[in-house]
Amino acid sequence: MAKSVFSGKMGIIIPAALALLAVLLTFQYIHQKERELGFLAEPLPVLVVNRNVPRLTRLDRTMLTVEQIPRRYVQPGALSAYEDAVDQVTIVPMLQGEQLLGTKLVAYGIETGLAVKIPKGLRAVTIGVTDESGVAGLIKPGDFVDVLGSFEFGGRDKSDMQTFTLYQSVLVLAVEQHLGVETDAAKSIERSLIEQRQIREQRLMRKDRPTVTLALLPDQAQGLVLAQETGYLYLTLRSMFEERVAVTLGSTGLKELLGLKDKVYVTPPRWREIRGEREGFGF
């Protein structure tokens, strides 16, 4: 009789315990799924392009928008901050609404070309400089310079050389083939030093002068080419702490500089070099 009662109680307790365990496991499973779904549904800030962007386009803030996108729909490598994308260059076309991936961007470099860096309406013009005329090689891409030109208006025995400030606050696009610092600072510095050393070695082998590439209006580009062919050009580096305003300047001549009334006597050249229609004089 007692055994029958015990068996009856166990027949009730065991199914009840199993049922309770099943309920607990089900509740835990549902709670875990809810957490997973909540995690995947959590909105994250993601950069998207707000227009169709062609390949090799320099990005600015007007082309980008930050949108809140559920985590489950965020693509691997998607960028979230403007500073990670602004001034970078697209290496593939992008469609409006597309998430911006770091793998689709590249910093300025020789492989992207210079055209993507030239502001609209301007032209890139390269001039040769020396350590004296190029601020001892301390000019960097992104700096602003003034372009000065010295021209001779006198004869061989009397000098009337005049120096003019031709253009002010000119953007430097490149120095040699260096277009600017990349996003990854350490990689950029290392790469920049290697590139500069290679370029310097190649220049020494060719006996070339270093070059600086400037951004000028079309008519200014014409004037710069003419000035380079007929006079001596110098660059002065502008401070990064001043506004890009023009200063009214007249020309400076030897008479005004030295306080003389007559032209200055020039030592006759020791030799004369003729190349086609151009002459060069040595002292």
VOPAGU-2260 file (C-alpha; in pm, 1 decimal, decimal comma):
REM VOPAGU-2260
SITE   aa  ch    i         X         Y         Z
SITE  MET   A    0       0,0       0,0       0,0
SITE  ALA   A    1     280,5     242,8     105,3
SITE  LYS   A    2     477,1     156,5    -202,1
SITE  SER   A    3     177,2     230,1    -418,5
SITE  VAL   A    4     133,1     574,1    -257,0
SITE  PHE   A    5     505,6     656,9    -301,2
SITE  SER   A    6     489,3     549,8    -661,0
SITE  GLY   A    7     187,6     771,4    -711,4
SITE  LYS   A    8     366,4    1076,2    -563,4
SITE  MET   A    9     676,4    1019,6    -774,6
SITE  GLY   A   10     455,4     989,4   -1079,5
SITE  ILE   A   11     333,6    1340,8   -1007,7
SITE  ILE   A   12     659,5    1503,4    -890,7
SITE  ILE   A   13     882,9    1388,4   -1175,0
SITE  PRO   A   14     658,8    1514,6   -1457,6
SITE  ALA   A   15     608,7    1839,9   -1268,2
SITE  ALA   A   16     984,1    1883,5   -1224,4
SITE  LEU   A   17    1046,2    1807,8   -1588,5
SITE  ALA   A   18     774,4    2051,7   -1688,2
SITE  LEU   A   19     926,7    2322,4   -1463,3
SITE  LEU   A   20    1271,8    2256,9   -1607,7
SITE  ALA   A   21    1131,4    2284,5   -1959,6
SITE  VAL   A   22     965,8    2614,4   -1867,9
SITE  LEU   A   23    1293,3    2748,1   -1723,2
SITE  LEU   A   24    1493,0    2640,9   -2027,9
SITE  THR   A   25    1233,7    2793,0   -2259,5
SITE  PHE   A   26    1236,4    3119,3   -2063,3
SITE  GLN   A   27    1616,5    3130,1   -2071,2
SITE  TYR   A   28    1618,9    3062,5   -2444,4
SITE  ILE   A   29    1363,4    3333,6   -2511,4
SITE  HIS   A   30    1551,8    3580,3   -2290,9
SITE  GLN   A   31    1879,2    3504,5   -2471,5
SITE  LYS   A   32    1713,7    3552,4   -2809,9
SITE  GLU   A   33    1563,4    3879,6   -2692,4
SITE  ARG   A   34    1906,9    4002,0   -2589,3
SITE  GLU   A   35    2055,0    3892,4   -2920,7
SITE  LEU   A   36    1778,3    4060,3   -3116,3
SITE  GLY   A   37    1811,9    4372,5   -2904,5
SITE  PHE   A   38    2187,8    4378,0   -2962,4
SITE  LEU   A   39    2144,8    4334,4   -3337,8
SITE  ALA   A   40    1875,0    4601,8   -3344,5
SITE  GLU   A   41    2087,7    4852,2   -3155,2
SITE  PRO   A   42    2132,4    5161,6   -3379,4
SITE  LEU   A   43    2488,6    5261,3   -3467,3
SITE  PRO   A   44    2612,3    5578,8   -3640,8
SITE  VAL   A   45    2732,7    5502,8   -3995,2
SITE  LEU   A   46    2855,7    5731,2   -4272,2
SITE  VAL   A   47    2660,3    5704,0   -4596,7
SITE  VAL   A   48    2705,3    5896,5   -4921,6
SITE  ASN   A   49    2410,5    6123,8   -4995,1
SITE  ARG   A   50    2468,3    6133,3   -5370,7
SITE  ASN   A   51    2624,7    5926,9   -5646,9
SITE  VAL   A   52    3002,6    5962,1   -5619,2
SITE  PRO   A   53    3230,2    5877,3   -5915,0
SITE  ARG   A   54    3562,4    5702,4   -5882,3
SITE  LEU   A   55    3861,4    5917,6   -5781,6
SITE  THR   A   56    3647,1    6179,0   -5609,3
SITE  ARG   A   57    3775,7    6378,5   -5315,3
SITE  LEU   A   58    3516,9    6355,9   -5038,6
SITE  ASP   A   59    3394,9    6650,8   -4833,9
SITE  ARG   A   60    3129,6    6683,8   -4561,3
SITE  THR   A   61    2858,3    6787,2   -4806,6
SITE  MET   A   62    2875,9    6442,9   -4971,8
SITE  LEU   A   63    2832,6    6251,2   -4645,8
SITE  THR   A   64    2559,1    6194,4   -4389,9
SITE  VAL   A   65    2563,1    6013,3   -4057,1
SITE  GLU   A   66    2266,4    5775,9   -4021,9
SITE  GLN   A   67    2158,2    5544,7   -3739,6
SITE  ILE   A   68    2153,7    5191,1   -3877,6
SITE  PRO   A   69    2070,8    4868,9   -3685,2
SITE  ARG   A   70    2384,1    4679,8   -3593,3
SITE  ARG   A   71    2279,9    4374,4   -3792,6
SITE  TYR   A   72    2279,7    4580,4   -4114,8
SITE  VAL   A   73    2612,5    4759,0   -4060,5
SITE  GLN   A   74    2866,6    4635,0   -4312,2
SITE  PRO   A   75    3216,4    4533,2   -4195,8
SITE  GLY   A   76    3458,3    4824,2   -4228,1
SITE  ALA   A   77    3186,0    5091,1   -4231,7
SITE  LEU   A   78    3307,8    5433,2   -4114,1
SITE  SER   A   79    3123,8    5638,2   -3855,0
SITE  ALA   A   80    3315,4    5967,9   -3821,1
SITE  TYR   A   81    3352,7    6250,3   -4072,0
SITE  GLU   A   82    3723,5    6291,2   -3997,8
SITE  ASP   A   83    3785,3    5934,5   -4117,8
SITE  ALA   A   84    3652,7    6013,3   -4465,8
SITE  VAL   A   85    3681,1    6385,4   -4542,0
SITE  ASP   A   86    3958,3    6460,8   -4794,5
SITE  GLN   A   87    3998,5    6091,6   -4875,5
SITE  VAL   A   88    3964,1    5971,0   -5236,5
SITE  THR   A   89    3720,9    5707,1   -5359,4
SITE  ILE   A   90    3877,8    5421,5   -5553,8
SITE  VAL   A   91    3543,5    5284,2   -5679,8
SITE  PRO   A   92    3212,2    5450,1   -5777,4
SITE  MET   A   93    2958,4    5475,9   -5494,5
SITE  LEU   A   94    2577,9    5500,9   -5508,7
SITE  GLN   A   95    2356,1    5730,9   -5306,8
SITE  GLY   A   96    2268,9    5576,8   -4968,9
SITE  GLU   A   97    2562,6    5336,2   -4975,9
SITE  GLN   A   98    2755,9    5283,1   -4654,1
SITE  LEU   A   99    3105,4    5427,1   -4669,9
SITE  LEU   A  100    3369,2    5156,9   -4623,0
SITE  GLY   A  101    3731,9    5226,2   -4541,5
SITE  THR   A  102    3836,6    4972,3   -4803,3
SITE  LYS   A  103    3687,5    5195,0   -5074,8
SITE  LEU   A  104    3897,8    5497,6   -4985,8
SITE  VAL   A  105    4260,3    5590,8   -5024,9
SITE  ALA   A  106    4464,7    5887,6   -4906,9
SITE  TYR   A  107    4641,8    6120,7   -5144,3
SITE  GLY   A  108    4942,2    5967,4   -5311,3
SITE  ILE   A  109    5108,2    5916,2   -5645,3
SITE  GLU   A  110    4862,7    5635,5   -5723,4
SITE  THR   A  111    4559,6    5867,9   -5695,2
SITE  GLY   A  112    4708,5    6133,9   -5918,8
SITE  LEU   A  113    4714,3    6508,1   -5862,7
SITE  ALA   A  114    4390,4    6602,1   -6040,9
SITE  VAL   A  115    4174,4    6503,4   -5742,7
SITE  LYS   A  116    4355,8    6757,1   -5525,6
SITE  ILE   A  117    4328,7    7062,4   -5752,2
SITE  PRO   A  118    4049,4    7300,2   -5642,8
SITE  LYS   A  119    3785,8    7366,2   -5906,1
SITE  GLY   A  120    3876,1    7646,8   -6144,3
SITE  LEU   A  121    4248,7    7631,3   -6071,9
SITE  ARG   A  122    4539,7    7478,9   -6260,7
SITE  ALA   A  123    4850,3    7297,4   -6138,2
SITE  VAL   A  124    5178,4    7456,3   -6246,9
SITE  THR   A  125    5523,4    7330,6   -6153,3
SITE  ILE   A  126    5832,2    7547,5   -6109,1
SITE  GLY   A  127    6191,8    7457,3   -6035,6
SITE  VAL   A  128    6342,3    7593,3   -5714,0
SITE  THR   A  129    6669,2    7583,8   -5525,0
SITE  ASP   A  130    6739,5    7580,9   -5153,6
SITE  GLU   A  131    6762,4    7960,4   -5168,2
SITE  SER   A  132    6451,4    8021,0   -5378,7
SITE  GLY   A  133    6244,8    7742,3   -5219,2
SITE  VAL   A  134    6278,7    7828,9   -4846,7
SITE  ALA   A  135    6554,0    7570,3   -4791,7
SITE  GLY   A  136    6324,9    7284,8   -4890,7
SITE  LEU   A  137    6093,9    7344,9   -4592,1
SITE  ILE   A  138    5779,9    7404,2   -4799,3
SITE  LYS   A  139    5523,7    7124,1   -4765,6
SITE  PRO   A  140    5204,4    7033,5   -4956,6
SITE  GLY   A  141    4914,6    7231,0   -4814,0
SITE  ASP   A  142    5126,6    7536,0   -4731,1
SITE  PHE   A  143    5055,4    7878,2   -4879,5
SITE  VAL   A  144    5329,9    8081,4   -5044,7
SITE  ASP   A  145    5386,3    8410,8   -5221,4
SITE  VAL   A  146    5559,3    8405,2   -5559,4
SITE  LEU   A  147    5824,3    8671,5   -5617,7
SITE  GLY   A  148    5998,9    8748,1   -5945,2
SITE  SER   A  149    6314,9    8944,8   -6019,9
SITE  PHE   A  150    6361,9    9089,6   -6369,8
SITE  GLU   A  151    6643,4    9286,2   -6531,6
SITE  PHE   A  152    6545,6    9608,1   -6711,4
SITE  GLY   A  153    6891,8    9756,9   -6751,0
SITE  GLY   A  154    7186,4    9692,8   -6980,8
SITE  ARG   A  155    7500,5    9489,3   -6934,5
SITE  ASP   A  156    7692,3    9774,0   -6769,9
SITE  LYS   A  157    7411,8    9925,5   -6564,0
SITE  SER   A  158    7161,3    9716,4   -6373,4
SITE  ASP   A  159    6798,8    9807,4   -6319,8
SITE  MET   A  160    6677,2    9484,0   -6165,6
SITE  GLN   A  161    6330,0    9499,2   -6013,1
SITE  THR   A  162    6163,5    9248,1   -5781,3
SITE  PHE   A  163    5785,1    9209,2   -5781,5
SITE  THR   A  164    5543,7    9006,5   -5572,4
SITE  LEU   A  165    5360,1    8832,3   -5854,3
SITE  TYR   A  166    5103,7    8623,5   -5665,6
SITE  GLN   A  167    5004,8    8598,7   -5301,4
SITE  SER   A  168    4861,2    8319,8   -5086,6
SITE  VAL   A  169    4912,9    8044,2   -5344,1
SITE  LEU   A  170    4829,1    7687,6   -5242,3
SITE  VAL   A  171    5112,5    7434,7   -5266,8
SITE  LEU   A  172    4975,7    7114,5   -5420,3
SITE  ALA   A  173    5292,6    6907,3   -5422,1
SITE  VAL   A  174    5662,8    6915,8   -5352,3
SITE  GLU   A  175    5846,1    6689,9   -5594,6
SITE  GLN   A  176    5597,0    6397,6   -5615,3
SITE  HIS   A  177    5488,0    6421,6   -5253,1
SITE  LEU   A  178    5118,5    6520,3   -5243,9
SITE  GLY   A  179    5061,1    6537,0   -4871,1
SITE  VAL   A  180    5034,8    6339,7   -4546,5
SITE  GLU   A  181    4820,2    6026,1   -4541,0
SITE  THR   A  182    4572,6    5937,5   -4267,8
SITE  ASP   A  183    4796,4    5678,2   -4106,1
SITE  ALA   A  184    5059,5    5910,6   -3961,1
SITE  ALA   A  185    5329,6    5653,6   -3888,1
SITE  LYS   A  186    5293,1    5487,1   -4227,6
SITE  SER   A  187    5279,0    5823,8   -4398,7
SITE  ILE   A  188    5596,7    5954,4   -4237,7
SITE  GLU   A  189    5788,8    5637,3   -4315,7
SITE  ARG   A  190    5663,1    5630,8   -4673,0
SITE  SER   A  191    5725,5    6001,2   -4717,0
SITE  LEU   A  192    6086,8    5972,2   -4603,8
SITE  ILE   A  193    6149,0    5678,8   -4838,2
SITE  GLU   A  194    5987,5    5860,8   -5131,9
SITE  GLN   A  195    6178,3    6181,3   -5063,2
SITE  ARG   A  196    6509,1    5995,9   -5041,1
SITE  GLN   A  197    6442,0    5813,2   -5369,1
SITE  ILE   A  198    6337,4    6133,4   -5542,7
SITE  ARG   A  199    6643,0    6315,9   -5408,7
SITE  GLU   A  200    6874,5    6040,9   -5535,0
SITE  GLN   A  201    6708,5    6040,6   -5877,3
SITE  ARG   A  202    6733,0    6418,9   -5896,2
SITE  LEU   A  203    7102,4    6414,6   -5810,4
SITE  MET   A  204    7164,3    6156,9   -6082,3
SITE  ARG   A  205    6978,8    6373,6   -6335,8
SITE  LYS   A  206    7118,1    6696,7   -6188,5
SITE  ASP   A  207    6763,7    6831,4   -6176,2
SITE  ARG   A  208    6635,4    7106,0   -5950,2
SITE  PRO   A  209    6367,0    7024,2   -5694,1
SITE  THR   A  210    6016,2    7123,4   -5798,7
SITE  VAL   A  211    5712,1    7277,2   -5633,3
SITE  THR   A  212    5363,6    7250,2   -5785,8
SITE  LEU   A  213    5124,9    7539,9   -5726,0
SITE  ALA   A  214    4749,8    7594,5   -5777,8
SITE  LEU   A  215    4679,3    7905,4   -5983,7
SITE  LEU   A  216    4403,7    8056,7   -6192,6
SITE  PRO   A  217    4447,5    7996,6   -6567,8
SITE  ASP   A  218    4569,0    8350,5   -6638,1
SITE  GLN   A  219    4804,6    8336,3   -6340,1
SITE  ALA   A  220    4945,2    8008,2   -6472,5
SITE  GLN   A  221    5028,0    8183,5   -6799,9
SITE  GLY   A  222    5199,8    8464,1   -6613,3
SITE  LEU   A  223    5400,9    8223,7   -6401,4
SITE  VAL   A  224    5530,5    8037,9   -6706,0
SITE  LEU   A  225    5634,3    8366,1   -6867,1
SITE  ALA   A  226    5800,7    8487,5   -6547,5
SITE  GLN   A  227    5991,7    8161,4   -6511,6
SITE  GLU   A  228    6122,6    8193,6   -6867,8
SITE  THR   A  229    6229,3    8557,1   -6837,8
SITE  GLY   A  230    6334,3    8612,8   -6476,5
SITE  TYR   A  231    6422,0    8455,9   -6144,4
SITE  LEU   A  232    6145,4    8320,0   -5922,2
SITE  TYR   A  233    6145,0    8289,5   -5545,8
SITE  LEU   A  234    5889,2    8153,3   -5300,2
SITE  THR   A  235    5819,5    8297,6   -4957,7
SITE  LEU   A  236    5633,0    8087,5   -4703,8
SITE  ARG   A  237    5324,9    8237,6   -4539,1
SITE  SER   A  238    5242,7    8183,9   -4173,1
SITE  MET   A  239    4970,0    7932,9   -4096,8
SITE  PHE   A  240    4835,3    8175,0   -3833,0
SITE  GLU   A  241    4747,1    8460,6   -4067,3
SITE  GLU   A  242    4449,3    8520,7   -4292,4
SITE  ARG   A  243    4481,5    8465,1   -4666,8
SITE  VAL   A  244    4470,4    8834,3   -4753,4
SITE  ALA   A  245    4673,3    9017,7   -5014,7
SITE  VAL   A  246    4918,5    9289,7   -4913,0
SITE  THR   A  247    4961,5    9590,6   -5140,1
SITE  LEU   A  248    5325,4    9601,0   -5249,5
SITE  GLY   A  249    5517,4    9793,6   -5510,5
SITE  SER   A  250    5830,7    9675,1   -5687,4
SITE  THR   A  251    6172,2    9696,2   -5523,8
SITE  GLY   A  252    6471,0    9805,2   -5730,4
SITE  LEU   A  253    6841,7    9836,5   -5654,9
SITE  LYS   A  254    6822,8   10216,7   -5664,1
SITE  GLU   A  255    6541,1   10223,6   -5409,0
SITE  LEU   A  256    6699,3    9948,9   -5197,7
SITE  LEU   A  257    7039,9   10117,8   -5184,5
SITE  GLY   A  258    6911,7   10475,5   -5185,8
SITE  LEU   A  259    7093,1   10570,1   -5507,0
SITE  LYS   A  260    6987,4   10787,2   -5795,9
SITE  ASP   A  261    7184,0   10613,0   -6069,5
SITE  LYS   A  262    7172,3   10257,4   -6189,8
SITE  VAL   A  263    7410,2   10010,4   -6029,2
SITE  TYR   A  264    7717,3    9896,5   -6222,1
SITE  VAL   A  265    7719,1    9524,2   -6303,5
SITE  THR   A  266    8041,2    9325,9   -6346,2
SITE  PRO   A  267    8061,8    9200,3   -6707,8
SITE  PRO   A  268    8012,9    8825,4   -6747,9
SITE  ARG   A  269    8319,1    8607,3   -6792,6
SITE  TRP   A  270    8146,6    8377,9   -7037,4
SITE  ARG   A  271    7832,5    8361,0   -7239,6
SITE  GLU   A  272    7629,1    8049,2   -7314,5
SITE  ILE   A  273    7394,4    8035,5   -7612,6
SITE  ARG   A  274    7126,2    7767,4   -7632,9
SITE  GLY   A  275    6914,6    7815,4   -7940,7
SITE  GLU   A  276    6764,7    8160,1   -7905,0
SITE  ARG   A  277    6830,4    8183,9   -7529,5
SITE  GLU   A  278    7144,4    8327,3   -7373,5
SITE  GLY   A  279    7294,3    8265,5   -7030,6
SITE  PHE   A  280    7567,2    8468,4   -6862,7
SITE  GLY   A  281    7819,2    8350,8   -6601,6
SITE  PHE   A  282    8027,6    8556,1   -6360,1
